[in-house]
Amino acid sequence: MRAARFLPVFAAIAAACNGNDALCGKKYSDVTFVGSHNSAFVGITPAHNQYVSVTDQLNLGVRFLQAQTQNKNGQIQMCHTTCALLDSGSLSKYLGEINTWMEAHPRDVVTLLLTNIDAMPITQFADAFKSTGLDKYVFRPKEKVAIDQWPTLQKLIDGGTRLIVFMDYHSDTSKVDYILDEFQYYWETPFGETNADFPKCNIDRPQGVDPNDYMYLVNHFLNIELFAGIKIPDQFNAPKTNSLQSIDKQVNLCRGTWGRTPNVILLDWINIGEAIKAQNQYNA
């Protein structure tokens, strides 16, 4: 009898989407995610942006990972600005860690946003996804998905398409159909903010779009400007920056400006503060 009493609880947990059964019926474009900015750069130096590993970020409840890539001798490497500054290993190593986590968490939808500043061949990215096995989870739309036509999280899970992949520049869906052009789907607020009040929610990239047709990403991470044009992440103020009060202040500014909650709130040091509490609040 005692075991039977707990069966409904276990069934509810098993049926949850991203740990929350209320999200199962929500369209992907109606869910708010906290995102890990430069998720691969784990450490404590001024070149790092996170304190805990990608696996630990996912275990916290983060389901949106952003990461920089660079060209290192013809290979795709997880480097910050240049590989001489910070080299966190190969793209394959990074994707392999995500694959291992997703294999163990079949009810979770994860989004990956990659940068490609060096215009590395898109097929080379696809090779890394294939070699790690991560390509088995990718979402492959046959055409551009309108903001109100995204599948629900439940449909993404049922379809085995639980990984949504975006790239900022140099994607080509005619060659790799699952690496989607970020700026066909999202606009972003400015990054590199040095004002702890985060007083803006304007469109930075791309310009000249109808904001109502796009999801949007808020860059809520604070920097310190050492001298003209040189900024580093502000680790000291991370507890305040990532507090619910600070996040909520900018989110409410954005809501007032655009009439809806951001789809993504991108953070440094995501294990510090109240990121997951904020995510849960906005998806309630």
Sequence and secondary structure as in RCSB ss.txt:
>XXXX:A:sequence
MRAARFLPVFAAIAAACNGNDALCGKKYSDVTFVGSHNSAFVGITPAHNQYVSVTDQLNLGVRFLQAQTQNKNGQ
IQMCHTTCALLDSGSLSKYLGEINTWMEAHPRDVVTLLLTNIDAMPITQFADAFKSTGLDKYVFRPKEKVAIDQW
PTLQKLIDGGTRLIVFMDYHSDTSKVDYILDEFQYYWETPFGETNADFPKCNIDRPQGVDPNDYMYLVNHFLNIE
LFAGIKIPDQFNAPKTNSLQSIDKQVNLCRGTWGRTPNVILLDWINIGEAIKAQNQYNA
>XXXX:A:secstr
 HHHHHHHHHHHHHH BTTBGGGTTSBGGG  EEEETTTT BSSSTT  BSS HHHHHHHT  EEEE  EEETTE
EEEESSSTTT EEEEHHHHHHHHHHHHHH TT  EEEEE  TT   HHHHHHHHHHHTGGGGB   SS   TT  
 BHHHHHHTT  EEEEESSS  TTT TTEEEHHHHEEE       TT       BSSS  GGGSEEEEE   EEE
EETTEEEE  TTHHHHTSHHHHHHHHHHHHHHHSS  SEEEESSTTSSSHHHHHHHHT 
